[in-house]
Amino acid sequence: MKKKLASKVIAGVLTSAMVLGMAACGNDNQGNSSENSSGNSQSSTPDSGSSATTPENSGSASSENPGGGDSANTPISITVSLPGDNVLAEEGTDEHYLKLISEINAYANVNASFDIRLESTYSKQLVLRYAAQDVADVMRIYTDAVFWSACVGGGTYTVDEPEFDANGDPVMVDELDENGQPKKDENGNVIQVQKTNPVEVTVADGLFWDLTDYIDDYDNLKTIPEATRAAASYNGRMYFIPLSRTLARNGVGFRKDWCEKLNLAFWNKIEAGEDPTWDDFYDMLYAFTYNDPDGNGLNDTCGLLLDQWMGQDMWNNVGVWFGAPNEWGIDENGDLVYKLMTDEYKAMLKAARQLYEDGLINDGSQSGVPAWYEIGPGKSRNELQKSLGGASIQNLDYMRKIETTLEKDGVGGATEDAPIFWLNGYVTTESGNYEPHCYPTSGFSGGLAITKKNIKTEEQLKQVLQFINDMADGEAMNLIEYGWEGETYEIDEDGYVKLWLENDEEAKAKLEAAGVADTKYRNGFNQIICYYTAEENARPVETAPAKGAIQIRENELYEADIPLTVPNYGASFYQTKTYVNDGAALDAIIYGTDQLTEGSRGCQLAYIMGEIDDAGLEAAIDQWWAAGGEQWTKEINEAYHAAGN
């Protein structure tokens, strides 16, 4: 049971914190070499950033007393492994570092010790750590093939382990280009990287707990959205608690001032609290292209300004507006169906083709506007900031920065309170029955997994899950991210948290007066926060909300559009035999191998650009089906239904 934090910490609490300190990762092999998903490895040596000190009587879980207790009323002893550049953690003597651990433990009623390793090497260590079972009870993990193998299946991997000299320093070599010549940076200096050597490791399966059936028993964890659960699962099972990242991050950005000038329904409806339709979107793009929205008398603007990102994700955004699946949807029979096989996907392609045929997408025909394939991936923002285009479909944060630049440059009288560029999460379509849909991100970045090495019983598992759940309470988040009022932050006149940071002289003086030597004491600890919080567990106090209309709008869409995100219901089941063997070839039929070159473009873009007609599209779909799409559909449905769906 969680305990509320006292406003002041008594001497006895600090004394107990001195005992808790940093622990090794749940075993005695702290010096074992470890490595990560990317295939790079790192020997864990005392001077490599690993916190190798285990204070005496720390309460770490052991094989003799796994988990430290089986009663929900008895504080469980656990080790937690996290990435974070925290020299204070390595030393294990900083007063506020120890105080933070003590208050975390008091709040969650646990005895947790923390192994915080350098961010630059943490993920690279994971493969070898899995292989050696050099694992903590709770691990910050990254989802890759090796992690899934450690959950189910196991496997042998050849990985690149970095080389160190006799002093433990990295052995550096020149980075070579495709011609075997040393690469140079923008200043002409040769780029060096750490030398690596291949090493073969075997990862056993069953290292991590399956958490699927427990998550909804916890008030914070049960708020994890459906789309995120689908993306974070393997064969329908969740083996980690995802760390939240913005889920409803995609949408459309557009020139609000041009809409107002031309009296366009797209903006008028949004301003009136209504949903704009695809017809409104088309009319806006047409007006932006042909009705001289900038008033200079030239044909130098484009409706929809895209870049080389005009591939899979770009049209997936539009696809869900039309009611197409986010890759895999569920048909009327309860089976998974791939988007390529749906009428809604084909409706999206026809609508996108119309935009291209009518010159509303930058193809180089507009004076002064580069063709989409001439603009590098993600670089269309530069052209939008030059007022060469009126709208784009990207992630919202990317497009919010367009407005920030327009304000900075004083374009069109743009100010923080009167923006000229605006955001919306979606448009509605007749194909989608005018229901709003948003194309999501995965909604997470890695997560927290619980190992079976010392957490051996269901009772212990539930206690550890309660700890992870408690760390997502607003009070615990405030403690970890803000610290203590009067020591690391103050409450301003509006009731918001104002953090004291060393880069501000006045704040630095306040920190010194409060006896805070370095605010890096908290580095890494935010990695135990999953950021899924039930409404009743909201933060007691918060930092000031975003300033500026466009930032406020972006944050509003992030929250409001979460229920509208469309899950990829097949995301958890991709690793079927057919997709493992033939997935690249199947994807190439749709997306091509080089979208810049005619003949190398997949059927999706070739159809939009008018290079193939309806018959050509159907022929490509038939090719996909015969080349393995049918078998993949069969296999993915078998896995989907075997998971209880």
GIURDA-V166113 format. One record per pair of residues at least 24 apart in sequence whose ideal C-beta (glycine too) atoms are under 7 Angstrom apart, sorted by sequence separation. I is the first residue (numbers start at 1). J is the second residue. If there is no record, write none. Layout:
{{I	J} {I	J}}
//
This chain:
{{170	194} {171	195} {324	348} {387	411} {399	423} {89	114} {212	237} {259	284} {262	287} {322	347} {212	238} {319	345} {322	348} {89	116} {210	237} {211	238} {362	389} {396	423} {487	514} {24	52} {211	239} {486	514} {488	516} {22	51} {210	239} {262	291} {319	348} {322	351} {487	516} {24	54} {86	116} {127	157} {211	241} {254	284} {258	288} {318	348} {22	53} {23	54} {208	239} {262	293} {488	519} {589	620} {21	53} {78	110} {80	112} {82	114} {84	116} {127	159} {162	194} {163	195} {261	293} {85	118} {163	196} {315	348} {21	55} {26	60} {75	109} {76	110} {77	111} {78	112} {79	113} {80	114} {81	115} {82	116} {83	117} {85	119} {162	196} {163	197} {318	352} {589	623} {590	624} {23	58} {26	61} {75	110} {80	115} {84	119} {161	196} {258	293} {589	624} {19	55} {75	111} {79	115} {83	119} {160	196} {161	197} {21	58} {23	60} {315	352} {19	57} {20	58} {51	89} {160	198} {161	199} {255	293} {586	624} {589	627} {19	58} {51	90} {53	92} {83	122} {483	522} {83	123} {158	198} {159	199} {49	90} {51	92} {586	627} {158	200} {159	201} {480	522} {585	627} {586	628} {68	111} {586	629} {156	200} {157	201} {497	541} {480	525} {481	526} {497	542} {582	627} {156	202} {157	203} {480	526} {496	542} {497	543} {582	628} {586	632} {496	543} {155	203} {496	544} {154	203} {480	529} {154	204} {491	541} {494	544} {578	628} {154	205} {304	355} {59	111} {153	205} {477	529} {26	79} {60	113} {150	203} {152	205} {578	631} {579	632} {25	79} {59	113} {149	203} {151	205} {578	632} {58	113} {81	136} {150	205} {306	361} {23	79} {25	81} {80	136} {149	205} {151	207} {304	360} {306	362} {576	632} {79	136} {80	137} {83	140} {146	203} {150	207} {151	208} {303	360} {304	361} {305	362} {471	528} {472	529} {578	635} {79	137} {80	138} {81	139} {82	140} {150	208} {471	529} {472	530} {577	635} {78	137} {81	140} {472	531} {474	533} {576	635} {78	138} {302	362} {472	532} {473	533} {576	636} {472	533} {478	539} {310	372} {468	530} {477	539} {478	540} {474	537} {478	541} {573	636} {576	639} {51	115} {302	366} {308	372} {473	537} {474	538} {51	116} {301	366} {307	372} {308	373} {474	539} {475	540} {51	117} {300	366} {306	372} {474	540} {570	636} {573	639} {22	89} {50	117} {250	317} {299	366} {300	367} {302	369} {308	375} {573	640} {49	117} {299	367} {300	368} {307	375} {308	376} {309	377} {49	118} {298	367} {300	369} {307	376} {308	377} {309	378} {22	92} {48	118} {131	201} {285	355} {289	359} {307	377} {570	640} {21	92} {131	202} {289	360} {307	378} {49	121} {131	203} {135	207} {286	358} {307	379} {48	121} {128	201} {130	203} {278	351} {307	380} {127	201} {286	360} {306	380} {285	360} {305	380} {318	393} {61	137} {317	393} {21	98} {130	207} {305	383} {42	121} {305	384} {314	393} {18	98} {448	528} {17	98} {20	101} {44	125} {17	99} {20	102} {42	124} {152	234} {448	530} {41	124} {42	125} {151	234} {305	388} {14	98} {17	101} {40	124} {41	125} {305	389} {347	431} {14	99} {17	102} {20	105} {38	123} {16	102} {37	123} {38	124} {41	127} {148	234} {302	388} {306	392} {36	123} {41	128} {301	388} {302	389} {303	390} {304	391} {305	392} {344	431} {14	102} {36	124} {151	239} {300	388} {301	389} {303	391} {304	392} {344	432} {13	102} {35	124} {36	125} {37	126} {301	390} {9	99} {23	113} {25	115} {35	125} {36	126} {37	127} {20	111} {22	113} {24	115} {34	125} {35	126} {36	127} {21	113} {22	114} {23	115} {34	126} {35	127} {13	106} {20	113} {22	115} {35	128} {294	387} {9	103} {34	128} {33	128} {34	129} {293	390} {5	103} {141	240} {32	132} {34	134} {5	106} {5	107} {32	134} {288	390} {3	106} {29	132} {288	391} {3	107} {2	107} {29	134} {37	142} {321	426} {2	108} {3	109} {285	391} {321	427} {2	109} {27	134} {37	144} {284	391} {322	429} {1	109} {321	429} {323	431} {25	134} {26	135} {37	146} {322	431} {323	432} {25	135} {26	136} {37	147} {322	432} {323	433} {25	136} {26	137} {321	432} {326	439} {323	437} {321	437} {320	437} {41	159} {320	438} {41	160} {320	439} {39	159} {40	160} {41	161} {42	162} {39	160} {41	162} {43	164} {47	168} {40	162} {317	439} {45	168} {316	439} {438	561} {35	159} {440	565} {35	161} {438	564} {440	566} {437	564} {438	565} {439	566} {33	161} {436	564} {438	566} {421	550} {437	566} {419	549} {423	553} {416	547} {419	550} {422	553} {423	554} {258	390} {416	548} {417	549} {425	557} {416	549} {423	557} {255	390} {254	390} {425	561} {254	391} {253	391} {426	564} {252	391} {253	392} {425	564} {252	393} {253	394} {250	395} {251	396} {249	395} {250	396} {253	399} {281	427} {249	396} {403	550} {249	397} {276	424} {253	402} {278	427} {277	427} {400	550} {276	427} {277	428} {278	429} {400	551} {277	429} {275	428} {270	424} {400	554} {257	412} {40	196} {397	554} {396	554} {275	436} {396	557} {256	419} {257	420} {256	420} {255	420} {256	421} {255	421} {256	422} {253	421} {254	422} {253	423} {251	423} {252	424} {251	424} {251	425} {251	426} {252	427} {248	425} {250	438} {250	439} {248	438} {248	440} {249	441} {247	440} {247	441} {246	441} {245	441} {247	443} {245	443} {244	443} {245	444} {244	444} {245	445} {242	443} {243	444} {242	444} {243	445} {243	446} {243	447} {242	447} {243	448} {241	447} {240	447} {241	448} {240	448} {240	449} {239	449} {231	442} {231	443} {232	444} {227	440} {231	444} {228	442} {228	443} {232	447} {227	443} {228	444} {225	443} {373	596} {241	468} {336	569} {336	570} {330	569} {326	566} {328	568} {329	569} {208	449} {209	450} {326	567} {327	568} {328	569} {208	450} {326	568} {328	570} {208	451} {209	452} {327	570} {207	451} {208	452} {207	452} {206	452} {209	455} {320	566} {218	465} {214	462} {218	466} {221	469} {220	469} {219	469} {340	590} {214	465} {218	469} {209	461} {220	472} {356	608} {220	473} {356	609} {357	610} {211	465} {353	607} {356	610} {349	604} {353	608} {352	608} {353	610} {349	607} {349	608} {312	591} {311	591} {340	621} {311	595} {340	624} {244	530} {243	530} {244	531} {242	530} {243	531} {244	532} {241	530} {315	604} {338	629} {338	633} {336	636} {336	637} {335	637} {143	446} {142	446} {336	640} {141	446} {140	446} {141	447} {251	557} {140	448} {141	449} {224	532} {223	532} {248	557} {249	558} {138	448} {139	449} {223	533} {248	558} {221	532} {223	534} {138	450} {139	451} {220	532} {246	558} {137	450} {220	533} {248	561} {137	451} {220	534} {248	562} {136	451} {219	534} {247	562} {135	451} {248	564} {137	454} {220	537} {248	565} {135	453} {137	455} {219	537} {247	565} {133	453} {138	464} {137	464} {236	572} {225	562} {230	567} {231	568} {235	572} {227	565} {230	568} {234	572} {235	573} {230	569} {233	572} {225	565} {227	567} {231	571} {226	567} {230	571} {230	572} {112	467} {110	467} {108	467} {108	470} {107	470} {108	471} {107	475} {107	476} {103	479} {76	460} {78	464} {67	454} {70	457} {76	463} {140	527} {66	454} {67	455} {76	464} {66	455} {67	456} {70	459} {78	467} {66	456} {67	457} {70	460} {72	463} {62	454} {61	454} {67	460} {66	460} {235	639} {236	643} {116	524} {235	643} {236	644} {236	645} {96	516} {100	521} {100	522} {94	517} {97	521} {96	521} {100	525} {26	453} {94	521} {26	454} {88	518} {88	520} {87	520} {88	521} {86	520} {89	524} {86	523} {85	523} {86	524} {84	523} {84	524} {83	524} {82	524} {84	527} {83	527} {82	527} {82	528} {80	528} {2	470} {5	475} {2	473} {5	479}}
//
